[in-house]
Amino acid sequence: MLIDFFYRLRAQAIPVSIQEYLTLLELLRSRVMPPTLDDFYQIARMTLVKDETLYDRYDQAFASFCRGIEAAGPDAPEVPLDWLAKTLENTLTPEEKAALQKHGWDALMELFKQRLAEQTSRHAGGSKWIGTGGSSAFGHGGYHPEGIRLGGPSAGNRTAVKVWEKREFRDYDDQQELGTRNFKIALRRLRRFAREGAAQELDMPGTIQHTAENAGMLDIQWVPERRNTVKVLMLLDVGGSMDDHIAQIEALFSAARSEFRHLEVFYFHNCPYESVWRSNARRQAERIDTIDLLHTYNEDWRLILVGDATMSPYEILYPGGSVEHHNAETGAAWLQRLLSQWPSAVWLNPEPSGLWSYRQSISIIREIMHDRMYGVSIDGLEQAMRLLSK
């Protein structure tokens, strides 16, 4: 049965060897782990995957393998009809949604404090209390045009201006190859070549010249390799609405990794604030102050921000407006600091450009960026790289 698992890993381009596979079988036979699926997932990943950037591919292979096992199991029980009926009761019509009123930032925060002080029990499907479903501005699983999501999954409307929960994001995979070739060609427009390192590349003109001067005796000349010396600082938006663009951003990220020798990458969510992070798995414990970032990389670096710029306008314009935490200063203030430090900066937006004018937050970001926002397309990348190369 595990042979199928082995081939699924190989199909995801994970370089797992026969020896590693045999090591896994030996561990399973030695009974060092309880026979649970979660423990098998952990020990198989520890044994077979040697690079954490491949964890996403491992998860895909593991999920595919488990689905194959589940397909042979017993049929799942039917969902009771009354459960479905309860779900349908909480569905709002477009007219009902349009009738709901936004409270505004200050009123929303004050109303939330009142609900926390007054509420004593769980609620579901209502329009006032903190609960699930319904049209209340507080809770999760329902709809409100401008609310606060607490302690549960989004219903998919993406209208929350605050989210109170521990959110886990995954790093983008920078090893993707399929579909990156055109991105690489576009990124090559940002080039500044210099010869660096040891002299290990044949200098044909120099060899011909020295051989001629040496009366025809071959005199081979070597020069350092010619490399792109442009330095790029890339800030990537991750999580939330950016989940719709993972494949596109991973292709861009992979192309940038291969094209820029000097590339530093950090993550943010929705809008840059007082801190960024290198790894989403450790973003709560290992954050980097944005001020330190400004002091570490000088103005020689080119700044590329990548994000859909789709968020509540409060996140850009209001202190405390961040969807995840209380920010003492506005996102706009931090963006201005970034642009002051790195005048050569662009924003790459994976959202279709035809939608930009319909989203208030995108218009605000474009204004702050002095209209230096470009699509994540071949034409958009070429325009952005031309601007950065000046």
C-alpha positions in Angstrom: 0.0 0.0 0.0 2.8 2.4 0.8 4.4 1.9 -2.6 1.5 4.0 -4.0 2.4 6.7 -1.4 6.0 6.6 -2.6 5.0 7.2 -6.3 2.6 10.0 -5.3 5.5 11.8 -3.7 7.6 11.2 -6.8 4.7 12.6 -8.9 4.9 15.8 -6.9 8.6 16.1 -7.7 9.7 15.4 -4.2 13.2 13.8 -4.4 12.5 10.8 -2.2 14.9 7.9 -2.5 14.4 4.1 -2.1 16.7 4.2 0.9 14.5 6.8 2.6 11.4 4.7 1.8 13.0 1.6 3.3 13.9 3.7 6.4 10.2 4.6 6.8 9.2 1.0 6.6 11.8 0.0 9.2 10.4 2.7 11.6 6.9 1.5 11.1 7.9 -2.1 11.9 9.8 -1.0 15.0 6.6 0.3 16.6 8.1 3.6 17.8 4.9 5.4 17.0 1.2 4.9 17.8 -0.8 3.7 14.7 -2.6 7.0 14.1 -2.9 8.8 10.8 -1.5 12.1 12.3 1.6 10.4 13.6 2.2 8.6 10.3 2.0 12.0 8.6 4.6 13.5 10.9 7.1 10.6 10.8 6.8 10.1 7.1 7.4 13.8 6.5 10.4 13.8 8.8 11.9 10.7 7.0 11.1 11.5 3.4 11.2 15.3 3.1 14.5 17.1 3.6 13.5 20.6 2.5 10.7 22.6 4.3 9.9 24.4 1.0 8.5 21.1 -0.2 6.1 20.7 2.6 3.2 22.0 0.5 3.8 19.4 -2.2 4.1 16.7 0.5 0.7 17.8 1.9 -0.8 17.4 -1.6 0.6 14.0 -2.1 -0.4 12.9 1.4 -4.0 14.2 0.9 -4.2 12.4 -2.4 -3.0 9.1 -0.9 -5.4 9.4 2.1 -8.4 10.1 -0.3 -7.5 6.8 -2.0 -7.7 5.0 1.3 -10.9 6.6 2.3 -12.5 5.8 -1.0 -12.3 2.1 -0.1 -13.9 2.6 3.3 -17.6 2.6 4.3 -19.9 5.2 2.9 -20.2 8.4 5.1 -23.5 8.8 6.9 -26.1 11.1 5.3 -26.5 14.6 6.7 -29.8 14.9 8.5 -32.4 16.9 6.6 -33.2 19.1 9.6 -29.5 20.2 9.7 -29.7 21.4 6.1 -33.0 23.2 6.9 -31.4 25.1 9.7 -28.6 26.2 7.3 -31.1 27.4 4.7 -33.0 29.4 7.3 -30.0 31.6 7.8 -29.5 32.5 4.2 -30.2 36.2 3.4 -31.6 37.4 0.1 -29.8 40.1 -1.9 -32.5 42.6 -0.8 -32.0 41.7 2.9 -28.2 42.1 2.5 -28.7 45.5 0.8 -30.9 46.7 3.7 -28.2 46.1 6.3 -26.4 49.3 7.4 -22.7 49.9 8.1 -22.0 51.3 11.5 -18.7 53.1 10.8 -15.4 52.4 12.5 -15.9 54.2 15.9 -19.5 53.1 16.3 -18.7 49.5 15.4 -15.9 49.3 18.0 -18.1 50.9 20.7 -21.0 48.6 19.8 -18.7 45.6 20.1 -17.6 46.6 23.6 -21.3 46.9 24.6 -22.1 43.4 23.3 -19.2 41.9 25.1 -20.4 43.4 28.4 -24.0 42.5 28.0 -24.0 39.0 26.3 -24.2 36.0 28.7 -25.1 33.1 26.4 -24.5 31.6 22.9 -26.6 33.0 20.0 -27.1 31.8 16.4 -28.9 33.2 13.4 -29.7 36.6 14.9 -29.1 40.2 14.0 -27.8 41.7 17.3 -25.7 39.4 19.5 -22.2 37.9 18.9 -23.1 34.5 17.3 -23.1 32.3 14.2 -25.1 32.8 11.0 -27.6 35.5 10.7 -26.9 39.2 10.0 -25.2 40.3 13.2 -22.1 42.5 12.8 -20.3 40.2 15.3 -19.5 36.5 15.1 -19.0 34.2 12.1 -20.7 32.2 9.4 -23.3 34.9 8.6 -23.3 38.1 6.6 -22.9 41.8 7.4 -21.4 44.4 5.1 -18.9 45.6 7.8 -18.5 43.4 10.8 -16.0 41.7 13.2 -15.4 37.9 12.7 -14.8 36.0 15.9 -13.7 32.4 16.6 -14.8 30.6 13.4 -14.5 30.3 9.7 -15.5 32.9 7.2 -18.7 32.5 5.2 -16.8 33.6 2.1 -18.1 37.2 1.9 -14.8 38.8 3.0 -16.5 41.9 4.5 -14.9 41.7 8.0 -12.9 44.7 9.1 -11.4 42.8 12.1 -10.7 39.1 12.7 -10.2 37.7 16.2 -8.7 34.2 15.8 -5.3 32.6 15.4 -4.7 32.5 11.6 -2.1 30.2 10.1 -0.5 31.0 6.7 1.9 28.9 4.6 5.0 30.2 2.8 4.9 30.5 -0.9 6.7 27.7 -2.7 9.7 29.2 -4.6 10.6 25.9 -6.4 7.8 26.0 -9.0 9.0 25.7 -12.5 6.0 25.1 -14.8 4.6 28.4 -16.0 7.5 30.6 -14.8 9.4 30.9 -18.0 7.6 34.0 -19.2 7.8 35.6 -15.8 11.6 35.0 -15.9 11.9 36.7 -19.3 9.9 39.7 -18.0 11.9 40.0 -14.8 15.2 40.1 -16.9 14.4 43.6 -17.9 15.6 44.6 -14.4 19.3 44.1 -15.0 22.6 45.7 -14.0 25.5 43.5 -14.9 29.0 43.4 -13.4 31.8 40.8 -13.3 32.1 39.3 -9.8 33.9 36.5 -8.1 36.8 34.3 -9.2 38.1 34.4 -12.8 36.5 31.2 -14.1 34.8 32.3 -17.4 36.7 32.2 -20.7 37.6 35.7 -22.1 37.6 35.0 -25.8 38.5 38.5 -27.0 41.3 38.7 -24.4 42.6 35.2 -25.3 42.7 36.2 -29.0 44.5 39.5 -28.2 47.1 37.9 -25.9 47.7 35.0 -28.3 48.4 37.4 -31.1 50.7 39.4 -29.0 52.5 36.2 -28.0 53.4 35.4 -31.6 50.7 32.8 -32.0 51.4 30.9 -28.8 48.0 30.2 -27.1 47.6 32.4 -24.0 44.2 31.6 -22.4 42.6 34.5 -20.4 39.9 34.2 -17.8 37.5 36.8 -16.4 35.0 36.7 -13.5 31.4 35.6 -14.3 29.0 38.3 -15.5 26.1 38.6 -13.0 23.1 40.6 -12.4 23.9 42.8 -9.5 20.5 44.4 -9.0 19.3 44.1 -5.3 15.6 43.4 -4.8 13.6 43.6 -1.6 10.3 41.7 -2.1 7.3 42.0 0.4 4.6 39.4 -0.2 1.0 39.7 1.0 -0.2 36.3 2.3 -3.5 34.8 3.5 -7.1 35.9 3.2 -8.1 36.9 -0.3 -4.5 36.2 -1.5 -5.3 32.5 -1.3 -7.1 32.9 -4.6 -3.8 33.8 -6.3 -1.4 31.2 -4.7 -0.4 29.5 -8.0 0.3 32.8 -9.7 2.4 34.3 -6.9 4.4 31.1 -6.5 5.2 31.2 -10.2 6.3 34.8 -9.8 8.3 34.0 -6.6 10.1 31.1 -8.3 11.0 33.3 -11.3 12.4 36.0 -9.0 14.5 33.4 -7.0 16.2 32.3 -10.2 16.7 35.8 -11.8 17.9 37.9 -8.9 21.1 36.9 -7.1 20.4 39.5 -4.4 16.8 38.9 -3.3 15.4 39.3 0.2 11.8 38.2 0.9 9.5 39.1 3.7 5.7 38.5 4.3 2.9 40.8 5.5 -0.9 40.6 5.6 -3.0 43.0 3.6 -0.9 46.1 4.3 2.6 46.6 5.8 2.6 47.7 9.4 5.2 47.9 12.2 6.5 44.3 11.6 7.0 41.7 8.8 8.2 38.1 8.9 10.3 35.6 6.9 8.4 32.4 7.7 4.7 32.0 8.1 5.1 29.0 10.3 6.9 31.2 12.8 5.3 34.6 12.2 3.9 35.0 15.7 7.3 34.3 17.4 9.8 35.6 14.9 8.7 39.0 13.6 11.1 41.6 12.3 10.4 45.3 13.1 9.8 47.3 9.9 12.0 50.0 11.3 14.9 47.5 11.4 14.1 46.6 7.8 14.4 50.3 6.9 17.8 50.5 8.6 19.2 47.3 7.2 18.7 47.8 3.4 19.8 51.0 1.9 18.3 53.0 -1.0 20.3 50.9 -3.6 17.6 48.2 -3.2 14.5 48.0 -5.4 11.3 47.4 -3.5 8.6 45.2 -5.0 5.4 44.8 -3.0 3.1 42.0 -4.1 -0.6 41.9 -3.0 -4.1 42.2 -4.2 -4.6 45.5 -2.1 -8.1 44.2 -1.4 -9.1 45.1 2.2 -11.2 47.4 4.3 -10.1 51.0 3.8 -9.8 51.2 7.6 -6.8 49.0 7.4 -4.9 51.7 5.4 -6.3 54.9 6.9 -7.1 54.2 10.6 -4.9 53.5 13.6 -6.2 50.1 14.9 -7.7 49.4 11.5 -5.6 46.2 10.9 -7.8 43.2 10.5 -5.6 41.1 12.9 -4.2 43.4 15.5 -4.2 46.9 16.9 -1.8 49.0 14.9 -0.7 52.2 16.6 0.0 53.9 13.2 -1.9 53.6 9.9 -0.9 51.4 7.1 -0.6 54.5 4.9 2.0 55.9 7.3 4.1 52.7 7.0 3.8 52.7 3.2 5.0 56.2 3.0 8.1 55.3 5.1 8.8 52.4 2.7 8.6 54.7 -0.3 10.8 57.3 1.3 13.5 54.7 2.0 13.2 53.0 -1.4 12.1 55.5 -4.1 12.5 52.7 -6.7 9.3 50.8 -5.8 6.4 49.2 -7.5 3.3 47.3 -6.3 2.3 44.1 -8.3 -1.4 43.2 -8.1 -2.6 39.8 -9.1 -6.2 41.0 -9.3 -7.5 41.6 -12.8 -6.9 45.3 -13.6 -10.5 45.7 -14.8 -11.6 45.4 -11.2 -9.2 47.9 -9.7 -11.4 51.0 -10.1 -14.3 49.2 -8.3 -12.4 48.6 -5.0 -11.8 51.5 -2.8 -8.7 50.1 -1.1 -7.0 49.5 -4.4 -7.6 53.1 -5.4 -6.1 54.3 -2.1 -3.0 52.1 -2.5 -2.5 53.3 -6.1 -2.6 56.9 -4.9 -0.1 56.3 -2.2 2.2 54.4 -4.7 1.8 57.4 -7.2 0.1 55.0 -9.6 3.0 52.6 -9.7 0.8 49.5 -9.5 1.0 46.9 -12.2 -0.7 43.6 -12.9 1.0 40.2 -12.4 1.0 39.6 -16.1 3.8 39.6 -18.7 3.0 43.1 -19.9 2.5 44.4 -16.3 5.8 42.9 -15.2 7.7 44.3 -18.1 6.3 47.8 -17.4 7.3 47.5 -13.7 10.8 46.2 -14.4 11.4 49.1 -16.9 10.4 51.6 -14.2 12.7 50.0 -11.6 15.6 49.8 -14.0 15.8 53.6 -14.4 
